[in-house]
Amino acid sequence: MHITTHILGTAGDLRKAAARVFRRHGLSPAQFNVLNLLSDQPDGLSAGVLAEELVVDPSNVTGLLQRMKRDGLLVTKRSPEDARMHVARLSAKGRRLWEVSYADYANELAQFDAMLDEAGVSPDLLKELTGLIVMISEFCRQKATAS
């Protein structure tokens, strides 16, 4: 099997594992990602910036933010720089949910790290593998922008 097939399969497995963690907290991966992006932004972010960070079309973010606001996870306000824009930030409920879900997610990541450690994977090998994955990712991004 080609390495890219293994990488794609592993990415899918990791995505499913993360989704299981988020589901325990009533969140989709997209909702968790929004909470995570806003967690260190006390002034909030616009839908356009969130879409850019999430690497999705802005039209996909609008409905997501509206549902999260309806559920009490976000509050919105007019942008001080541009009154036509709204910025979203975490509500108290959203902050609490992010803290609990992030702690759970961090625990899952720690278990992953422990598994690698138990398998004898050295920090040097991890650094090398990370470099390889970044190189493949950058290659894919370049190919995507060239077409």
C-alpha positions as CSV (number, residue, x, y, z in Angstrom):
1,M,0.0,0.0,0.0
2,H,1.2,3.5,-0.8
3,I,2.0,5.8,2.1
4,T,-0.7,8.3,1.1
5,T,-3.3,5.5,1.5
6,H,-2.1,4.9,5.1
7,I,-2.1,8.6,5.8
8,L,-5.6,9.0,4.5
9,G,-6.8,6.1,6.6
10,T,-5.1,7.4,9.7
11,A,-6.5,10.8,9.2
12,G,-10.0,9.3,8.9
13,D,-9.4,7.3,12.1
14,L,-8.2,10.3,14.0
15,R,-11.1,12.4,12.8
16,K,-13.6,9.7,14.0
17,A,-11.9,9.5,17.4
18,A,-12.0,13.2,17.8
19,A,-15.7,13.3,16.8
20,R,-16.5,10.7,19.4
21,V,-14.9,12.9,22.1
22,F,-16.9,16.0,20.9
23,R,-20.1,14.0,20.6
24,R,-19.9,13.1,24.4
25,H,-20.3,16.9,24.9
26,G,-23.1,17.3,22.4
27,L,-20.7,19.0,19.9
28,S,-19.9,18.4,16.3
29,P,-16.3,18.7,15.2
30,A,-17.1,22.1,13.5
31,Q,-18.7,23.4,16.7
32,F,-15.7,22.3,18.8
33,N,-13.4,24.0,16.3
34,V,-15.4,27.3,16.6
35,L,-15.3,27.2,20.4
36,N,-11.6,26.4,20.2
37,L,-10.8,29.3,17.9
38,L,-12.8,31.7,20.0
39,S,-11.4,30.4,23.3
40,D,-8.4,32.8,23.2
41,Q,-10.2,35.7,21.5
42,P,-12.0,37.7,24.1
43,D,-13.0,40.3,21.6
44,G,-14.4,37.6,19.2
45,L,-13.9,36.9,15.6
46,S,-15.9,37.7,12.5
47,A,-17.6,34.9,10.5
48,G,-15.1,35.6,7.7
49,V,-12.1,35.1,9.9
50,L,-13.6,32.0,11.4
51,A,-14.3,30.6,7.9
52,E,-10.7,31.4,6.9
53,E,-9.3,29.6,10.0
54,L,-11.7,26.7,9.5
55,V,-10.8,26.5,5.8
56,V,-14.5,26.5,4.8
57,D,-16.7,28.8,2.7
58,P,-18.1,31.7,4.7
59,S,-21.6,30.7,3.8
60,N,-21.1,27.5,5.8
61,V,-20.1,29.4,8.9
62,T,-23.1,31.7,9.0
63,G,-25.6,28.9,9.8
64,L,-23.2,27.2,12.2
65,L,-22.8,30.4,14.2
66,Q,-26.5,31.1,14.2
67,R,-27.2,27.6,15.7
68,M,-24.5,28.0,18.3
69,K,-25.8,31.4,19.3
70,R,-29.3,29.9,19.5
71,D,-27.9,27.2,21.8
72,G,-26.4,29.9,24.0
73,L,-22.8,29.0,23.2
74,L,-21.9,32.3,21.5
75,V,-22.8,36.0,21.7
76,T,-22.5,38.3,18.8
77,K,-22.0,42.1,18.6
78,R,-21.4,44.6,15.9
79,S,-17.7,45.0,14.9
80,P,-16.2,48.3,16.3
81,E,-14.3,48.6,13.0
82,D,-17.1,47.9,10.6
83,A,-20.7,48.3,11.9
84,R,-21.9,46.1,9.0
85,M,-20.1,43.1,10.4
86,H,-20.8,41.0,13.5
87,V,-18.2,39.3,15.7
88,A,-18.9,36.2,17.7
89,R,-17.4,35.4,21.0
90,L,-17.9,32.7,23.6
91,S,-20.8,33.1,26.1
92,A,-20.2,31.9,29.6
93,K,-22.0,28.6,28.7
94,G,-19.8,28.3,25.6
95,R,-16.6,28.9,27.6
96,R,-17.6,26.2,30.2
97,L,-18.4,23.7,27.4
98,W,-15.1,24.5,25.7
99,E,-13.2,24.0,28.9
100,V,-14.8,20.6,29.6
101,S,-14.6,19.3,26.0
102,Y,-11.1,20.6,25.5
103,A,-9.9,18.9,28.7
104,D,-11.5,15.6,27.5
105,Y,-9.9,16.1,24.1
106,A,-6.5,16.8,25.7
107,N,-6.8,13.6,27.7
108,E,-7.4,11.7,24.5
109,L,-4.3,13.2,23.0
110,A,-2.3,12.4,26.1
111,Q,-3.4,8.7,25.7
112,F,-2.2,8.9,22.1
113,D,1.2,10.3,23.3
114,A,1.5,7.6,25.9
115,M,0.8,4.9,23.3
116,L,3.6,6.2,21.2
117,D,5.9,6.4,24.2
118,E,5.1,2.9,25.2
119,A,5.8,1.8,21.7
120,G,9.3,3.3,22.0
121,V,8.8,6.0,19.4
122,S,11.6,8.5,20.1
123,P,11.2,12.3,20.0
124,D,13.6,12.4,17.1
125,L,11.5,10.0,15.1
126,L,8.3,12.0,16.0
127,K,10.0,15.1,14.8
128,E,11.1,13.4,11.5
129,L,7.5,12.0,11.0
130,T,6.0,15.4,11.7
131,G,8.3,17.0,9.1
132,L,7.3,14.4,6.5
133,I,3.6,15.0,7.2
134,V,4.0,18.7,6.9
135,M,6.0,18.3,3.7
136,I,3.2,16.2,2.2
137,S,0.5,18.6,3.3
138,E,2.4,21.6,1.8
139,F,2.8,19.7,-1.4
140,C,-1.0,19.0,-1.6
141,R,-1.8,22.7,-0.8
142,Q,0.6,23.8,-3.6
143,K,-1.0,21.4,-6.0
144,A,-4.5,22.6,-5.0
145,T,-3.6,26.3,-5.5
146,A,-1.9,25.6,-8.9
147,S,-5.0,24.1,-10.4
